[in-house]
Amino acid sequence: EMRAEFEAMVEKGRWPGFVSCAFTGEGRLENCVFSCAGGKADVARGGAMGMDTIFRLYSMTKAFIGLGILKFVEKGQLRLDDPVYKHLPEPVAGRFREPRVVVEKADGPSTELAQSALTIRQLLTHTSGMGSDIATGLDALTRKRTRWESMYEDLTAAVDEGRIRTLSEFAEELSKLPLWQHPGREF
């Protein structure tokens, strides 16, 4: 069933190809219970995707962070519905305790108090209200981009250019920006 779903994505032109595997094991990845590959590894030359194809992966940190968070949940060290500020140092925690949301008013842009604080669950499901500098590709074709999402471009550039070098510096600068929508409202 999973392979059929993956193949459908290739047939629809959403993916050029895929490699998938699933493991089980208590505490470590010890048993491969499913694996498959399909589609093209090289669209221009028509090379087939195989289990041994080497290619670059994007956005894999999301999977690892999600796994790490769920391990903390499993150990009772945090809850998915915890407010994010509960796990941050001051003064960043204070800004995430009562985040602001940018709103369009008749006399120009303004901010208002968010309807709620951000939660761990919202960060994991991309419903926290934070915008992003959307890259080209599939997201750009299907996602609404408001002019307020571009307010994160300077933050992204500061990281790319080395002006922000640590996670604490990034969190500090991110906490100063308003959200582009109320937390939990939409993806």
Rosetta constraint file for C-alpha pairs under 8 A:
AtomPair CA 1 CA 5 HARMONIC 6.42 0.50
AtomPair CA 2 CA 6 HARMONIC 6.30 0.50
AtomPair CA 3 CA 7 HARMONIC 6.06 0.50
AtomPair CA 3 CA 36 HARMONIC 6.84 0.50
AtomPair CA 4 CA 8 HARMONIC 6.10 0.50
AtomPair CA 5 CA 9 HARMONIC 6.51 0.50
AtomPair CA 6 CA 10 HARMONIC 6.64 0.50
AtomPair CA 6 CA 18 HARMONIC 7.04 0.50
AtomPair CA 7 CA 11 HARMONIC 6.19 0.50
AtomPair CA 7 CA 38 HARMONIC 6.86 0.50
AtomPair CA 7 CA 39 HARMONIC 7.27 0.50
AtomPair CA 8 CA 12 HARMONIC 6.06 0.50
AtomPair CA 9 CA 13 HARMONIC 6.31 0.50
AtomPair CA 9 CA 14 HARMONIC 5.24 0.50
AtomPair CA 9 CA 15 HARMONIC 5.67 0.50
AtomPair CA 10 CA 14 HARMONIC 5.86 0.50
AtomPair CA 10 CA 15 HARMONIC 4.83 0.50
AtomPair CA 10 CA 16 HARMONIC 5.66 0.50
AtomPair CA 10 CA 17 HARMONIC 6.09 0.50
AtomPair CA 10 CA 39 HARMONIC 6.18 0.50
AtomPair CA 14 CA 138 HARMONIC 7.66 0.50
AtomPair CA 16 CA 39 HARMONIC 5.88 0.50
AtomPair CA 16 CA 40 HARMONIC 5.48 0.50
AtomPair CA 16 CA 41 HARMONIC 7.08 0.50
AtomPair CA 16 CA 43 HARMONIC 6.77 0.50
AtomPair CA 17 CA 37 HARMONIC 7.53 0.50
AtomPair CA 17 CA 38 HARMONIC 5.56 0.50
AtomPair CA 17 CA 39 HARMONIC 3.92 0.50
AtomPair CA 17 CA 40 HARMONIC 4.80 0.50
AtomPair CA 17 CA 41 HARMONIC 6.07 0.50
AtomPair CA 17 CA 49 HARMONIC 6.11 0.50
AtomPair CA 18 CA 37 HARMONIC 5.46 0.50
AtomPair CA 18 CA 38 HARMONIC 5.52 0.50
AtomPair CA 18 CA 39 HARMONIC 6.38 0.50
AtomPair CA 18 CA 40 HARMONIC 7.94 0.50
AtomPair CA 18 CA 49 HARMONIC 6.83 0.50
AtomPair CA 19 CA 35 HARMONIC 7.54 0.50
AtomPair CA 19 CA 36 HARMONIC 5.88 0.50
AtomPair CA 19 CA 37 HARMONIC 4.30 0.50
AtomPair CA 19 CA 38 HARMONIC 6.78 0.50
AtomPair CA 19 CA 49 HARMONIC 7.38 0.50
AtomPair CA 19 CA 50 HARMONIC 7.07 0.50
AtomPair CA 19 CA 51 HARMONIC 6.20 0.50
AtomPair CA 20 CA 34 HARMONIC 7.74 0.50
AtomPair CA 20 CA 35 HARMONIC 5.40 0.50
AtomPair CA 20 CA 36 HARMONIC 5.43 0.50
AtomPair CA 20 CA 37 HARMONIC 6.33 0.50
AtomPair CA 21 CA 32 HARMONIC 6.97 0.50
AtomPair CA 21 CA 33 HARMONIC 7.52 0.50
AtomPair CA 21 CA 34 HARMONIC 5.26 0.50
AtomPair CA 21 CA 35 HARMONIC 4.10 0.50
AtomPair CA 21 CA 36 HARMONIC 6.61 0.50
AtomPair CA 22 CA 32 HARMONIC 5.83 0.50
AtomPair CA 22 CA 33 HARMONIC 5.76 0.50
AtomPair CA 22 CA 34 HARMONIC 5.19 0.50
AtomPair CA 22 CA 35 HARMONIC 6.58 0.50
AtomPair CA 23 CA 29 HARMONIC 5.61 0.50
AtomPair CA 23 CA 30 HARMONIC 6.64 0.50
AtomPair CA 23 CA 31 HARMONIC 5.23 0.50
AtomPair CA 23 CA 32 HARMONIC 4.40 0.50
AtomPair CA 23 CA 33 HARMONIC 5.58 0.50
AtomPair CA 23 CA 34 HARMONIC 7.23 0.50
AtomPair CA 24 CA 28 HARMONIC 7.68 0.50
AtomPair CA 24 CA 29 HARMONIC 5.72 0.50
AtomPair CA 24 CA 30 HARMONIC 6.20 0.50
AtomPair CA 24 CA 31 HARMONIC 5.20 0.50
AtomPair CA 24 CA 32 HARMONIC 6.64 0.50
AtomPair CA 24 CA 33 HARMONIC 6.95 0.50
AtomPair CA 25 CA 29 HARMONIC 5.25 0.50
AtomPair CA 25 CA 30 HARMONIC 5.19 0.50
AtomPair CA 25 CA 31 HARMONIC 6.11 0.50
AtomPair CA 36 CA 51 HARMONIC 6.90 0.50
AtomPair CA 37 CA 49 HARMONIC 6.11 0.50
AtomPair CA 37 CA 50 HARMONIC 5.34 0.50
AtomPair CA 37 CA 51 HARMONIC 5.74 0.50
AtomPair CA 38 CA 48 HARMONIC 7.03 0.50
AtomPair CA 38 CA 49 HARMONIC 5.38 0.50
AtomPair CA 38 CA 50 HARMONIC 6.69 0.50
AtomPair CA 39 CA 48 HARMONIC 6.02 0.50
AtomPair CA 39 CA 49 HARMONIC 5.60 0.50
AtomPair CA 40 CA 46 HARMONIC 6.18 0.50
AtomPair CA 40 CA 47 HARMONIC 5.60 0.50
AtomPair CA 40 CA 48 HARMONIC 4.35 0.50
AtomPair CA 40 CA 49 HARMONIC 4.82 0.50
AtomPair CA 41 CA 46 HARMONIC 7.42 0.50
AtomPair CA 41 CA 47 HARMONIC 5.45 0.50
AtomPair CA 41 CA 48 HARMONIC 5.22 0.50
AtomPair CA 41 CA 49 HARMONIC 4.31 0.50
AtomPair CA 41 CA 50 HARMONIC 7.65 0.50
AtomPair CA 41 CA 53 HARMONIC 7.15 0.50
AtomPair CA 42 CA 46 HARMONIC 5.42 0.50
AtomPair CA 42 CA 47 HARMONIC 4.89 0.50
AtomPair CA 42 CA 48 HARMONIC 6.97 0.50
AtomPair CA 42 CA 49 HARMONIC 7.75 0.50
AtomPair CA 43 CA 47 HARMONIC 6.83 0.50
AtomPair CA 49 CA 53 HARMONIC 6.11 0.50
AtomPair CA 59 CA 63 HARMONIC 7.94 0.50
AtomPair CA 60 CA 64 HARMONIC 6.76 0.50
AtomPair CA 61 CA 65 HARMONIC 5.94 0.50
AtomPair CA 62 CA 66 HARMONIC 5.95 0.50
AtomPair CA 63 CA 67 HARMONIC 6.15 0.50
AtomPair CA 64 CA 68 HARMONIC 6.14 0.50
AtomPair CA 65 CA 69 HARMONIC 6.09 0.50
AtomPair CA 66 CA 70 HARMONIC 6.18 0.50
AtomPair CA 66 CA 124 HARMONIC 6.66 0.50
AtomPair CA 67 CA 71 HARMONIC 6.26 0.50
AtomPair CA 68 CA 72 HARMONIC 6.49 0.50
AtomPair CA 69 CA 73 HARMONIC 6.30 0.50
AtomPair CA 70 CA 74 HARMONIC 6.01 0.50
AtomPair CA 71 CA 75 HARMONIC 6.26 0.50
AtomPair CA 72 CA 76 HARMONIC 6.20 0.50
AtomPair CA 72 CA 77 HARMONIC 5.12 0.50
AtomPair CA 72 CA 78 HARMONIC 5.91 0.50
AtomPair CA 73 CA 77 HARMONIC 5.82 0.50
AtomPair CA 73 CA 78 HARMONIC 5.14 0.50
AtomPair CA 73 CA 79 HARMONIC 5.54 0.50
AtomPair CA 73 CA 80 HARMONIC 7.11 0.50
AtomPair CA 78 CA 82 HARMONIC 6.85 0.50
AtomPair CA 79 CA 120 HARMONIC 7.60 0.50
AtomPair CA 80 CA 119 HARMONIC 7.00 0.50
AtomPair CA 80 CA 120 HARMONIC 5.11 0.50
AtomPair CA 80 CA 121 HARMONIC 4.83 0.50
AtomPair CA 81 CA 119 HARMONIC 5.48 0.50
AtomPair CA 81 CA 120 HARMONIC 5.97 0.50
AtomPair CA 81 CA 121 HARMONIC 5.83 0.50
AtomPair CA 82 CA 86 HARMONIC 7.01 0.50
AtomPair CA 82 CA 119 HARMONIC 5.51 0.50
AtomPair CA 82 CA 120 HARMONIC 5.99 0.50
AtomPair CA 82 CA 121 HARMONIC 7.96 0.50
AtomPair CA 83 CA 87 HARMONIC 7.87 0.50
AtomPair CA 83 CA 97 HARMONIC 7.80 0.50
AtomPair CA 83 CA 117 HARMONIC 6.16 0.50
AtomPair CA 83 CA 118 HARMONIC 5.65 0.50
AtomPair CA 83 CA 119 HARMONIC 4.26 0.50
AtomPair CA 83 CA 120 HARMONIC 6.37 0.50
AtomPair CA 84 CA 88 HARMONIC 6.95 0.50
AtomPair CA 84 CA 93 HARMONIC 7.82 0.50
AtomPair CA 84 CA 96 HARMONIC 7.10 0.50
AtomPair CA 84 CA 97 HARMONIC 7.92 0.50
AtomPair CA 84 CA 117 HARMONIC 7.54 0.50
AtomPair CA 84 CA 118 HARMONIC 5.75 0.50
AtomPair CA 84 CA 119 HARMONIC 5.07 0.50
AtomPair CA 84 CA 120 HARMONIC 5.64 0.50
AtomPair CA 85 CA 89 HARMONIC 7.78 0.50
AtomPair CA 85 CA 92 HARMONIC 7.63 0.50
AtomPair CA 85 CA 93 HARMONIC 4.40 0.50
AtomPair CA 85 CA 94 HARMONIC 7.04 0.50
AtomPair CA 85 CA 96 HARMONIC 5.44 0.50
AtomPair CA 85 CA 97 HARMONIC 5.57 0.50
AtomPair CA 85 CA 118 HARMONIC 7.85 0.50
AtomPair CA 86 CA 93 HARMONIC 7.03 0.50
AtomPair CA 87 CA 93 HARMONIC 7.71 0.50
AtomPair CA 88 CA 92 HARMONIC 6.59 0.50
AtomPair CA 88 CA 93 HARMONIC 5.08 0.50
AtomPair CA 89 CA 93 HARMONIC 5.53 0.50
AtomPair CA 90 CA 94 HARMONIC 6.09 0.50
AtomPair CA 91 CA 95 HARMONIC 6.84 0.50
AtomPair CA 92 CA 96 HARMONIC 6.43 0.50
AtomPair CA 92 CA 171 HARMONIC 6.98 0.50
AtomPair CA 92 CA 172 HARMONIC 5.75 0.50
AtomPair CA 92 CA 175 HARMONIC 5.95 0.50
AtomPair CA 93 CA 97 HARMONIC 5.93 0.50
AtomPair CA 94 CA 98 HARMONIC 6.82 0.50
AtomPair CA 95 CA 99 HARMONIC 5.78 0.50
AtomPair CA 95 CA 175 HARMONIC 5.85 0.50
AtomPair CA 95 CA 176 HARMONIC 7.08 0.50
AtomPair CA 96 CA 117 HARMONIC 6.65 0.50
AtomPair CA 96 CA 118 HARMONIC 7.13 0.50
AtomPair CA 96 CA 175 HARMONIC 6.39 0.50
AtomPair CA 97 CA 117 HARMONIC 5.74 0.50
AtomPair CA 97 CA 118 HARMONIC 7.94 0.50
AtomPair CA 98 CA 113 HARMONIC 6.70 0.50
AtomPair CA 98 CA 114 HARMONIC 6.84 0.50
AtomPair CA 98 CA 116 HARMONIC 7.58 0.50
AtomPair CA 98 CA 117 HARMONIC 6.15 0.50
AtomPair CA 99 CA 113 HARMONIC 6.16 0.50
AtomPair CA 99 CA 114 HARMONIC 5.57 0.50
AtomPair CA 99 CA 116 HARMONIC 7.95 0.50
AtomPair CA 99 CA 117 HARMONIC 6.51 0.50
AtomPair CA 99 CA 178 HARMONIC 6.75 0.50
AtomPair CA 99 CA 179 HARMONIC 7.18 0.50
AtomPair CA 100 CA 111 HARMONIC 5.87 0.50
AtomPair CA 100 CA 112 HARMONIC 5.38 0.50
AtomPair CA 100 CA 113 HARMONIC 4.62 0.50
AtomPair CA 100 CA 114 HARMONIC 5.24 0.50
AtomPair CA 100 CA 177 HARMONIC 7.98 0.50
AtomPair CA 100 CA 178 HARMONIC 4.93 0.50
AtomPair CA 100 CA 179 HARMONIC 6.10 0.50
AtomPair CA 101 CA 111 HARMONIC 5.18 0.50
AtomPair CA 101 CA 112 HARMONIC 5.34 0.50
AtomPair CA 101 CA 113 HARMONIC 6.19 0.50
AtomPair CA 101 CA 114 HARMONIC 5.56 0.50
AtomPair CA 101 CA 178 HARMONIC 5.04 0.50
AtomPair CA 101 CA 179 HARMONIC 4.52 0.50
AtomPair CA 101 CA 180 HARMONIC 5.67 0.50
AtomPair CA 101 CA 181 HARMONIC 5.86 0.50
AtomPair CA 101 CA 182 HARMONIC 6.35 0.50
AtomPair CA 102 CA 109 HARMONIC 6.84 0.50
AtomPair CA 102 CA 110 HARMONIC 5.71 0.50
AtomPair CA 102 CA 111 HARMONIC 4.27 0.50
AtomPair CA 102 CA 112 HARMONIC 6.55 0.50
AtomPair CA 102 CA 148 HARMONIC 7.54 0.50
AtomPair CA 102 CA 178 HARMONIC 5.88 0.50
AtomPair CA 102 CA 179 HARMONIC 6.19 0.50
AtomPair CA 102 CA 180 HARMONIC 5.47 0.50
AtomPair CA 102 CA 181 HARMONIC 7.04 0.50
AtomPair CA 103 CA 109 HARMONIC 5.77 0.50
AtomPair CA 103 CA 110 HARMONIC 5.35 0.50
AtomPair CA 103 CA 111 HARMONIC 5.46 0.50
AtomPair CA 103 CA 112 HARMONIC 6.97 0.50
AtomPair CA 103 CA 180 HARMONIC 7.78 0.50
AtomPair CA 104 CA 108 HARMONIC 6.03 0.50
AtomPair CA 104 CA 109 HARMONIC 4.60 0.50
AtomPair CA 104 CA 110 HARMONIC 6.30 0.50
AtomPair CA 105 CA 109 HARMONIC 5.59 0.50
AtomPair CA 105 CA 110 HARMONIC 6.62 0.50
AtomPair CA 111 CA 178 HARMONIC 7.28 0.50
AtomPair CA 114 CA 182 HARMONIC 5.61 0.50
AtomPair CA 114 CA 183 HARMONIC 7.24 0.50
AtomPair CA 115 CA 182 HARMONIC 6.25 0.50
AtomPair CA 115 CA 183 HARMONIC 7.31 0.50
AtomPair CA 116 CA 182 HARMONIC 7.47 0.50
AtomPair CA 116 CA 183 HARMONIC 6.50 0.50
AtomPair CA 117 CA 183 HARMONIC 6.99 0.50
AtomPair CA 118 CA 122 HARMONIC 6.48 0.50
AtomPair CA 118 CA 123 HARMONIC 7.43 0.50
AtomPair CA 118 CA 128 HARMONIC 5.66 0.50
AtomPair CA 118 CA 129 HARMONIC 7.98 0.50
AtomPair CA 118 CA 183 HARMONIC 5.81 0.50
AtomPair CA 118 CA 184 HARMONIC 7.93 0.50
AtomPair CA 119 CA 123 HARMONIC 6.48 0.50
AtomPair CA 119 CA 128 HARMONIC 7.16 0.50
AtomPair CA 120 CA 124 HARMONIC 6.35 0.50
AtomPair CA 121 CA 125 HARMONIC 6.14 0.50
AtomPair CA 122 CA 126 HARMONIC 5.78 0.50
AtomPair CA 122 CA 127 HARMONIC 4.73 0.50
AtomPair CA 122 CA 128 HARMONIC 4.64 0.50
AtomPair CA 122 CA 183 HARMONIC 7.15 0.50
AtomPair CA 122 CA 184 HARMONIC 6.25 0.50
AtomPair CA 123 CA 127 HARMONIC 6.34 0.50
AtomPair CA 123 CA 128 HARMONIC 5.27 0.50
AtomPair CA 125 CA 187 HARMONIC 7.40 0.50
AtomPair CA 126 CA 130 HARMONIC 7.98 0.50
AtomPair CA 126 CA 187 HARMONIC 5.59 0.50
AtomPair CA 127 CA 183 HARMONIC 6.08 0.50
AtomPair CA 127 CA 184 HARMONIC 4.97 0.50
AtomPair CA 127 CA 185 HARMONIC 6.56 0.50
AtomPair CA 127 CA 186 HARMONIC 5.47 0.50
AtomPair CA 127 CA 187 HARMONIC 4.73 0.50
AtomPair CA 128 CA 182 HARMONIC 7.44 0.50
AtomPair CA 128 CA 183 HARMONIC 4.46 0.50
AtomPair CA 128 CA 184 HARMONIC 5.80 0.50
AtomPair CA 129 CA 179 HARMONIC 5.32 0.50
AtomPair CA 129 CA 180 HARMONIC 5.72 0.50
AtomPair CA 129 CA 181 HARMONIC 4.60 0.50
AtomPair CA 129 CA 182 HARMONIC 5.32 0.50
AtomPair CA 129 CA 183 HARMONIC 4.58 0.50
AtomPair CA 129 CA 184 HARMONIC 6.89 0.50
AtomPair CA 129 CA 185 HARMONIC 7.31 0.50
AtomPair CA 129 CA 186 HARMONIC 7.67 0.50
AtomPair CA 130 CA 178 HARMONIC 7.98 0.50
AtomPair CA 130 CA 179 HARMONIC 4.95 0.50
AtomPair CA 130 CA 180 HARMONIC 5.86 0.50
AtomPair CA 130 CA 181 HARMONIC 7.07 0.50
AtomPair CA 131 CA 148 HARMONIC 7.56 0.50
AtomPair CA 131 CA 149 HARMONIC 4.72 0.50
AtomPair CA 131 CA 150 HARMONIC 7.77 0.50
AtomPair CA 131 CA 152 HARMONIC 6.79 0.50
AtomPair CA 131 CA 179 HARMONIC 6.84 0.50
AtomPair CA 131 CA 180 HARMONIC 5.80 0.50
AtomPair CA 132 CA 149 HARMONIC 5.66 0.50
AtomPair CA 132 CA 150 HARMONIC 7.22 0.50
AtomPair CA 132 CA 152 HARMONIC 6.01 0.50
AtomPair CA 132 CA 153 HARMONIC 7.61 0.50
AtomPair CA 133 CA 149 HARMONIC 6.48 0.50
AtomPair CA 133 CA 150 HARMONIC 6.09 0.50
AtomPair CA 133 CA 152 HARMONIC 6.17 0.50
AtomPair CA 133 CA 153 HARMONIC 5.63 0.50
AtomPair CA 133 CA 156 HARMONIC 7.43 0.50
AtomPair CA 134 CA 139 HARMONIC 7.07 0.50
AtomPair CA 134 CA 140 HARMONIC 6.52 0.50
AtomPair CA 134 CA 145 HARMONIC 7.91 0.50
AtomPair CA 135 CA 139 HARMONIC 7.23 0.50
AtomPair CA 135 CA 140 HARMONIC 6.60 0.50
AtomPair CA 136 CA 140 HARMONIC 5.37 0.50
AtomPair CA 137 CA 141 HARMONIC 6.76 0.50
AtomPair CA 138 CA 142 HARMONIC 6.58 0.50
AtomPair CA 139 CA 143 HARMONIC 5.59 0.50
AtomPair CA 140 CA 144 HARMONIC 7.91 0.50
AtomPair CA 145 CA 149 HARMONIC 6.59 0.50
AtomPair CA 146 CA 150 HARMONIC 7.59 0.50
AtomPair CA 147 CA 151 HARMONIC 7.70 0.50
AtomPair CA 148 CA 180 HARMONIC 5.97 0.50
AtomPair CA 149 CA 153 HARMONIC 7.90 0.50
AtomPair CA 149 CA 180 HARMONIC 6.43 0.50
AtomPair CA 151 CA 177 HARMONIC 7.92 0.50
AtomPair CA 152 CA 156 HARMONIC 6.34 0.50
AtomPair CA 152 CA 177 HARMONIC 7.96 0.50
AtomPair CA 153 CA 157 HARMONIC 6.08 0.50
AtomPair CA 154 CA 158 HARMONIC 6.06 0.50
AtomPair CA 155 CA 159 HARMONIC 6.49 0.50
AtomPair CA 155 CA 170 HARMONIC 7.94 0.50
AtomPair CA 155 CA 173 HARMONIC 7.35 0.50
AtomPair CA 155 CA 174 HARMONIC 7.33 0.50
AtomPair CA 156 CA 160 HARMONIC 6.24 0.50
AtomPair CA 157 CA 161 HARMONIC 5.90 0.50
AtomPair CA 158 CA 162 HARMONIC 6.07 0.50
AtomPair CA 158 CA 163 HARMONIC 4.91 0.50
AtomPair CA 158 CA 164 HARMONIC 5.55 0.50
AtomPair CA 159 CA 163 HARMONIC 5.98 0.50
AtomPair CA 159 CA 164 HARMONIC 4.88 0.50
AtomPair CA 159 CA 165 HARMONIC 6.68 0.50
AtomPair CA 159 CA 170 HARMONIC 7.82 0.50
AtomPair CA 164 CA 169 HARMONIC 6.01 0.50
AtomPair CA 164 CA 170 HARMONIC 6.22 0.50
AtomPair CA 165 CA 169 HARMONIC 6.82 0.50
AtomPair CA 165 CA 170 HARMONIC 7.62 0.50
AtomPair CA 166 CA 170 HARMONIC 6.30 0.50
AtomPair CA 167 CA 171 HARMONIC 6.10 0.50
AtomPair CA 168 CA 172 HARMONIC 6.07 0.50
AtomPair CA 169 CA 173 HARMONIC 6.30 0.50
AtomPair CA 170 CA 174 HARMONIC 5.98 0.50
AtomPair CA 171 CA 175 HARMONIC 5.95 0.50
AtomPair CA 172 CA 176 HARMONIC 6.83 0.50
AtomPair CA 173 CA 177 HARMONIC 7.17 0.50
AtomPair CA 181 CA 185 HARMONIC 7.07 0.50
